[in-house]
Every structure is written in structure tokens, then in C-alpha cells.
Amino acid sequence: MKVSPSENAAPAAGPFRWWHLIAGRRLLLTLGRLALLYVLVVALVYWFQDGLLYHPTRISPETELANVASGRYQPFYGQPGTPEFRGWLQKYENPMPGGEDVAKGTVVVAHGNAGLAIWSHHYGGMLEPAGYNVMLYEYPGYASRDGRPSEATIVSDLRETVRRLDAEGLGPVFLLGESLGCGVVASAAADPTLPVAGIFLGTPWDTLPDLAASRFWFLPARYLVRDQYDSVGNLAGFDGPVFIVLAANDRVIPPRFGQRLYDSLPGEKRMETFNAGHNNWFGQTDSRWWREVMAFLSGEGQTQVTMEAAQPASSEKASRTKIPVR
């Protein structure tokens, strides 16, 4: 049978076939652009992550001095007679007439990722009645301090500050961190030669990569973080007492991260959960509560931290959960 050439020819591409090819190419082009955009976002987050973690407030020394004009805080320097400013020190004064101004030690406060050390001046009013000096440590790159904040620079600087306090006879030294400051003091305490008697952590995380992975779930954040602040690893060898405060309504650092840290601690520890948010748990404490916290950290024998006689400074109900000493 004779077959005509037209019968052997391939069928002509109809309009639908051409539209299908064009749509496929457009889809591939769109996906390529989205992938490129995602890579760009990841790169920007990696290169500018310090701006997400650190929010330094820069002010002149004169302005900072004005902030403490009504208090008893004095500048503390890394070396006597040098302009190496490290923070603000309030020395204990005995309220009893004729009593000796002999402190039980010094509590070094490491603040959160924003603001200034002097904004934590309220710790002085709570810890001085317990018999302690209070040193508000300032990060490099914050306030009037030179430098650029990073885990390496801050932790190294804090260790030098602690050693300076101890050398001046202001020990024993206790570290108190809030938020970012928890990661800072945990990293500092990883040095077994550092003279630290006890640690207080207010709303801590377990590791910064874990927190970043939770907050930025749409990015490979765990692998992008440069400053690790691995509090679990850093405190694994710390044999002193640790007191942890969690905030049940914390949306910045959800309490499950602090719980993981608490569960990992090998030594004597205590934890309390406040019915509060990330920034207002402090208002549910008073000087008696802090006196008992310091009794636990210093080993004075009191192990129960209670609030029966406390009057909360905020309007929130001072509801909390206590976990006994281990």
C-alpha cells in the first residue's frame, strides 16, 4: 500500500503544546529566581547577624555619668589609674550605725542585648540588703566603651573584669546574667580557673543555635550562627551552684530552652518559673527573695526560696513554680 508523505509526517504542534512548553520554562525561571532570592536572604542574615543579636546604645561618658548622679555607683576600671572603663560598681554600705562596711562578695551583672549596663541599677537595691557589692558590667562596643561586641571579645573582657575584682579583694564573685547576659556569663564560667562562686541566670537559652533555629525556622539558622553561646556545653564542667529563673509567658526566649539548660546542669541547682514575660519577671521579686537566692548561691545553708511575705512590685500575680535543690 502506498503511503502518502503527509501520513508519515509528525503532527504539528498545536497551540496547547506550545503554551505548555512556555509555561514550563516560566515555572523553571520563577523557581530559579526564588532560589536565588533565598540564597541572597541567607547570605544577608549571615553577614549582618551581629545586628540581630547585639543592639548597643552609644552615649558619651558625660551622659552616662548623669544617669548615675542620684545613685552610689562609681566607674570601675580594668586597672587602677587607667581609663579602661569596665562598668559601674556600687559598694556595700552597712545600714547599721557604726557597722563595718564588709561585703559578703560582689555580684557582677551582665545585661541583655540592648540598652546599657546602668539600666540594671535596680539590682543594687535588691542585692545590697543581702550584703553584696553590685558591679554592672558593660559590654565592649556599648555605651562609651570601645570595641565591637562578639562572644570572643565580651567573654574575654568579662573574665578579665572578674579577675580584677577578685584581685582587689572584692570576692567571692558571683555572676548574674539576664537574657543575652546568661550566655555571656555561662561562656565566661567555662574557664575552670575563673574565680566564680555561683551563677544566677534570668530567662536563659540552652544554645543560641537552638534558639535561632526555632525563631528562624525558614532558614538554616542553626548552621549560620557565629557566636554559639552554648550554655549547656559551657556549664557542663561548672561545679558551683546555679539558680535559674524562667518566665512562663516569655515570647523572646520560650521557657523550654531554659528548662533544657537546667536539665543539663551537673551540679547543685535550683529553678523557679514566674508567671511573667521576658522583661517583667524582676518586678515579682523583692529584697527578701534575693537574700534567699544569694544564701543558696553562697552556701549559707538556706535552700528554700519563698515569697510568703513578699509584695510584688508589679500588678501581676506572683505565681510561680519551684523546683527543689538537687
C-alpha positions in Angstrom: 0.0 0.0 0.0 1.3 3.4 -0.9 1.6 5.8 1.9 1.5 9.5 1.2 4.2 11.7 2.7 1.6 13.6 4.7 0.7 10.5 6.6 4.3 9.9 7.8 4.8 13.5 9.0 4.8 14.3 12.7 1.6 16.0 13.8 2.0 19.8 14.0 2.3 21.2 17.5 -0.9 22.8 18.4 -1.4 25.9 20.5 -1.8 23.9 23.7 1.6 22.2 23.3 3.4 25.5 22.7 1.6 27.0 25.7 2.7 24.0 27.9 6.4 24.5 26.9 6.3 28.2 27.6 4.6 27.7 31.0 7.2 25.1 31.9 10.0 27.4 31.1 8.4 30.2 33.0 8.0 28.0 36.1 11.7 27.0 36.0 12.7 30.6 35.6 10.5 31.6 38.6 11.8 28.8 40.7 15.4 29.8 39.8 14.7 33.4 40.8 13.2 32.3 44.1 16.1 30.0 44.9 18.5 32.9 44.1 16.5 35.2 46.4 16.6 32.6 49.2 20.3 32.3 48.9 20.6 36.1 49.0 18.5 36.2 52.1 20.6 33.5 53.8 23.8 35.4 52.9 22.4 38.7 54.3 21.4 37.1 57.5 24.8 35.5 57.9 26.8 38.7 57.2 24.5 41.0 59.2 23.6 38.6 62.1 25.5 40.8 64.6 22.9 43.4 64.1 20.2 40.9 65.0 22.0 39.8 68.2 23.6 43.0 69.5 21.8 46.3 69.9 24.3 48.6 71.5 23.3 52.0 72.8 26.1 54.5 72.4 26.3 57.5 74.7 29.0 59.8 75.9 30.7 59.3 79.3 29.2 62.6 80.5 25.7 61.5 79.7 26.3 58.1 81.3 27.6 59.8 84.5 24.4 61.9 84.6 22.4 58.6 84.6 24.0 57.6 87.9 24.1 61.0 89.5 21.4 60.0 92.0 22.9 56.7 92.9 26.1 55.4 94.5 27.6 53.6 91.5 31.1 54.6 90.7 33.1 53.8 87.5 35.1 50.6 87.7 38.3 50.3 85.7 40.3 47.3 84.5 43.4 48.6 86.0 43.7 51.3 88.7 44.6 54.7 87.3 43.7 53.8 83.7 40.7 54.9 81.5 39.9 51.3 80.8 36.2 51.6 81.9 34.5 48.2 82.6 31.2 49.2 84.2 29.7 50.6 87.4 30.4 49.4 91.0 28.2 50.0 94.0 30.0 49.0 97.2 28.1 47.7 100.1 27.3 50.1 102.9 26.2 48.7 106.3 22.8 50.2 107.2 23.5 49.8 110.9 25.1 52.9 112.5 28.7 52.3 113.3 28.6 48.9 111.5 31.5 47.8 109.3 31.0 48.0 105.5 32.2 44.5 104.9 30.5 42.9 101.9 29.9 39.1 101.5 31.1 39.4 97.9 30.4 41.0 94.6 27.6 40.2 92.1 28.6 41.0 88.5 25.5 41.7 86.4 25.6 41.1 82.6 22.6 42.7 80.9 20.6 41.8 77.8 21.4 42.5 74.2 20.1 46.1 74.2 20.5 49.1 76.4 23.2 50.0 78.9 24.6 48.3 82.0 23.5 51.2 84.2 19.9 50.5 83.3 20.2 47.4 85.5 20.9 49.7 88.5 17.8 48.2 90.3 19.8 45.1 91.2 21.7 47.3 93.6 18.6 48.0 95.7 17.8 44.3 95.9 21.3 42.8 96.5 22.8 45.4 98.9 20.4 44.4 101.7 21.7 40.8 101.3 25.2 42.2 102.0 26.8 42.3 98.5 28.6 44.8 96.2 27.0 45.1 92.8 29.0 45.6 89.6 27.1 46.4 86.4 29.4 45.1 83.7 29.3 46.9 80.4 30.0 45.2 77.1 32.7 46.3 74.7 31.0 48.4 72.0 28.2 49.6 74.3 27.8 52.9 76.0 31.1 54.7 75.8 33.3 51.6 75.6 35.5 50.9 72.6 35.4 47.7 70.7 32.9 45.6 68.8 30.6 43.2 70.6 31.1 39.5 69.9 31.2 36.4 72.1 35.0 36.3 71.9 35.5 39.9 72.9 32.8 40.1 75.5 33.7 36.9 77.3 37.4 37.6 77.3 36.7 41.1 78.7 34.4 39.8 81.4 36.9 37.2 82.6 39.5 40.0 83.0 36.9 42.1 84.9 36.2 39.2 87.3 39.8 38.6 87.9 40.3 42.3 88.6 37.5 42.3 91.2 39.0 39.3 92.9 42.5 40.8 92.9 41.1 43.9 94.6 39.7 41.8 97.4 36.0 42.2 96.3 35.4 38.4 96.1 33.9 36.0 96.2 32.5 36.9 92.8 29.0 35.7 91.6 27.8 36.1 88.0 24.3 37.2 87.2 23.0 37.2 83.6 19.8 38.2 82.1 18.8 37.1 78.5 21.9 37.5 76.4 23.9 38.0 79.6 23.1 34.4 80.6 25.0 33.2 77.5 27.8 35.6 78.4 28.3 34.5 82.0 28.0 30.8 81.0 30.7 31.3 78.4 32.9 33.1 80.9 32.4 30.3 83.5 33.6 27.7 81.1 37.1 28.7 82.2 37.7 26.5 85.3 40.4 28.9 86.6 37.9 31.8 86.8 37.1 32.6 90.5 33.3 32.3 90.3 31.4 31.2 93.4 27.9 30.9 91.9 25.7 31.8 88.9 22.2 33.3 88.5 20.6 33.1 85.1 17.4 35.0 84.3 15.5 33.7 81.2 18.4 31.8 79.6 18.6 29.6 76.5 20.4 26.3 76.1 22.4 27.2 73.0 22.0 30.1 70.7 21.9 27.9 67.5 18.9 26.0 69.0 17.1 29.3 69.7 17.9 30.7 66.3 16.6 27.5 64.6 13.3 28.0 66.4 12.9 31.7 65.7 14.1 31.5 62.1 12.7 28.1 61.1 12.6 29.0 57.4 16.4 29.4 57.3 19.3 27.1 58.1 19.9 29.3 61.1 21.5 26.6 63.2 24.4 26.5 60.8 24.7 30.2 60.2 25.3 31.4 63.8 28.8 32.5 64.5 28.5 33.3 68.2 27.4 29.9 69.7 26.8 30.9 73.3 26.5 27.2 74.1 25.4 27.4 77.7 24.9 23.6 78.0 28.4 22.9 77.0 29.9 25.9 78.8 28.4 24.9 82.2 29.0 21.2 81.8 32.1 21.5 83.9 31.0 24.2 86.3 30.7 22.7 89.9 29.3 25.7 91.7 25.6 26.3 92.4 23.3 27.7 89.6 19.9 29.4 90.1 17.7 29.7 87.0 14.6 31.9 86.6 12.2 31.2 83.7 9.2 33.3 82.6 6.1 31.3 81.7 4.9 33.9 79.2 8.3 34.6 77.6 8.0 35.0 73.8 11.6 36.1 73.3 13.2 33.0 74.9 10.5 30.5 75.5 10.9 28.7 78.8 11.5 25.3 77.2 15.0 26.4 76.3 15.9 27.3 79.9 14.4 24.0 81.0 16.8 22.1 78.7 19.7 24.1 80.2 18.5 23.3 83.7 18.1 19.6 83.0 21.7 19.5 81.7 23.4 21.1 84.7 25.5 18.5 86.6 25.9 20.3 89.9 23.8 21.9 92.6 20.9 23.8 91.0 17.6 25.4 91.6 14.9 26.8 89.2 11.8 28.9 89.6 9.2 29.8 87.0 7.4 33.2 87.2 4.0 34.0 85.7 5.6 36.8 83.7 7.1 37.8 80.4 10.7 38.2 79.3 11.2 41.7 80.7 9.0 41.9 83.7 9.7 38.9 86.0 12.0 41.1 88.1 9.0 43.1 89.3 7.7 40.0 91.1 10.8 39.8 93.4 11.8 41.7 96.5 14.9 42.0 98.6 13.9 39.1 100.8 13.7 36.8 97.8 17.1 38.0 96.6 18.6 37.5 100.1 17.5 33.8 100.0 18.7 33.4 96.4 22.1 34.6 97.5 22.0 32.3 100.5 21.6 29.4 98.2 24.4 30.6 95.8 26.8 31.3 98.6 26.1 28.1 100.5 24.9 29.8 103.6 22.5 26.9 104.3 19.1 28.3 103.2 17.7 26.3 100.4 14.1 27.3 100.2 13.3 30.5 98.2 9.9 31.6 99.3 7.7 34.7 98.8 5.1 34.4 101.6 5.9 37.9 102.9 6.8 39.5 99.5 4.8 42.3 98.0 5.2 42.1 94.2 6.3 45.4 92.6 4.0 44.8 89.6 0.3 44.3 89.3 0.8 40.7 88.1 0.0 37.9 90.4 3.3 36.5 91.8 2.5 32.9 90.8 5.5 30.6 90.3 6.6 27.1 90.3 9.6 25.9 92.5 11.9 23.1 91.7 13.8 21.8 94.8 17.6 21.9 95.1 19.5 18.9 93.7 
